[in-house]
Amino acid sequence: MTCLYAHCVIGCPITAPVISEKAIKFGDSDSSTSMKLMRYSFLGNLTGVPSVILPVGYDSQGLPIGLQIIGKWWDEQFIIQVAVAVERLVEKKKPRVHYSIL
């Protein structure tokens, strides 16, 4: 018997916040914004299912947009295959906004 849903993934958006000039110089801890940004991505960590995050583009402000691909338990190989396929479709370019943390 063939299972139609033998390999399924969930795709979740990942975005970056705008960083204030003050935060660049002194750091920032804004748990409200952090929780909003992670409203989908925490599911993989909480449940222990495998996931991978990859860049898929930039918003109108030049901030990165990512895609988190979540699979089923013990199916890491499949989510990596999906990530590689998606990555091949994404235009690679240097971000307009970049902050060196080093």
C-alpha positions in Angstrom: 0.0 0.0 0.0 1.3 3.4 -0.9 0.8 6.3 1.5 0.0 9.6 -0.3 1.4 11.6 2.6 4.6 9.6 3.3 6.6 12.8 3.0 5.0 16.0 4.1 6.6 19.3 5.2 5.3 22.4 6.8 6.7 25.7 5.6 6.8 28.7 8.0 8.0 32.2 7.3 10.9 33.7 9.2 11.5 37.5 9.1 14.0 39.9 10.6 13.1 42.9 12.7 14.3 46.4 11.9 17.3 47.1 14.2 17.5 50.6 15.7 20.7 52.6 15.7 20.7 52.4 19.5 20.4 48.6 19.4 23.4 48.4 17.1 25.6 50.3 19.5 24.3 49.0 22.9 22.4 45.9 22.1 18.7 45.2 22.5 16.4 42.8 24.3 12.8 43.1 23.1 11.0 39.9 24.0 7.7 41.0 22.5 9.2 41.4 19.1 11.2 38.2 19.5 8.1 36.2 20.3 6.3 37.6 17.3 9.2 36.7 15.0 9.3 33.2 16.4 5.6 32.5 16.6 5.9 29.6 14.1 9.6 28.6 14.3 9.4 27.5 18.0 7.2 24.6 17.0 10.1 22.5 15.7 12.1 23.1 18.9 9.2 22.4 21.2 8.1 19.2 19.5 11.6 17.9 18.5 10.7 17.4 14.9 13.5 18.2 12.4 13.6 21.5 10.7 15.9 23.6 8.5 15.8 27.4 7.8 17.0 28.9 4.6 17.0 32.4 3.1 14.4 32.9 0.3 14.5 36.6 -0.4 14.3 40.2 1.0 11.5 42.4 1.9 11.0 46.0 0.6 13.3 47.3 3.3 16.1 44.9 2.3 15.6 42.7 5.3 16.0 38.9 4.9 13.0 36.6 4.6 13.6 33.0 5.4 11.6 29.8 5.2 11.6 27.2 7.9 10.9 23.7 6.6 9.5 21.3 9.2 9.3 17.6 8.6 8.2 14.5 10.5 10.3 12.7 13.1 13.3 10.8 11.7 12.9 12.3 8.2 15.8 14.7 8.2 16.9 13.5 4.8 13.7 14.5 3.1 13.6 18.0 4.6 17.2 18.6 3.4 16.2 17.4 -0.1 13.3 19.9 0.0 15.6 22.7 1.2 18.1 22.0 -1.5 15.3 22.1 -4.1 14.0 25.4 -2.8 17.5 26.9 -2.5 18.1 26.2 -6.2 15.0 28.4 -7.0 16.1 31.3 -4.9 18.1 34.2 -6.5 21.3 34.7 -4.6 22.4 38.3 -3.9 24.1 40.3 -1.2 21.7 41.9 1.2 21.2 45.7 1.0 21.2 45.9 4.8 24.1 44.2 6.7 25.4 44.7 10.3 28.7 43.1 11.2 28.6 41.6 14.6 32.3 41.0 14.7 
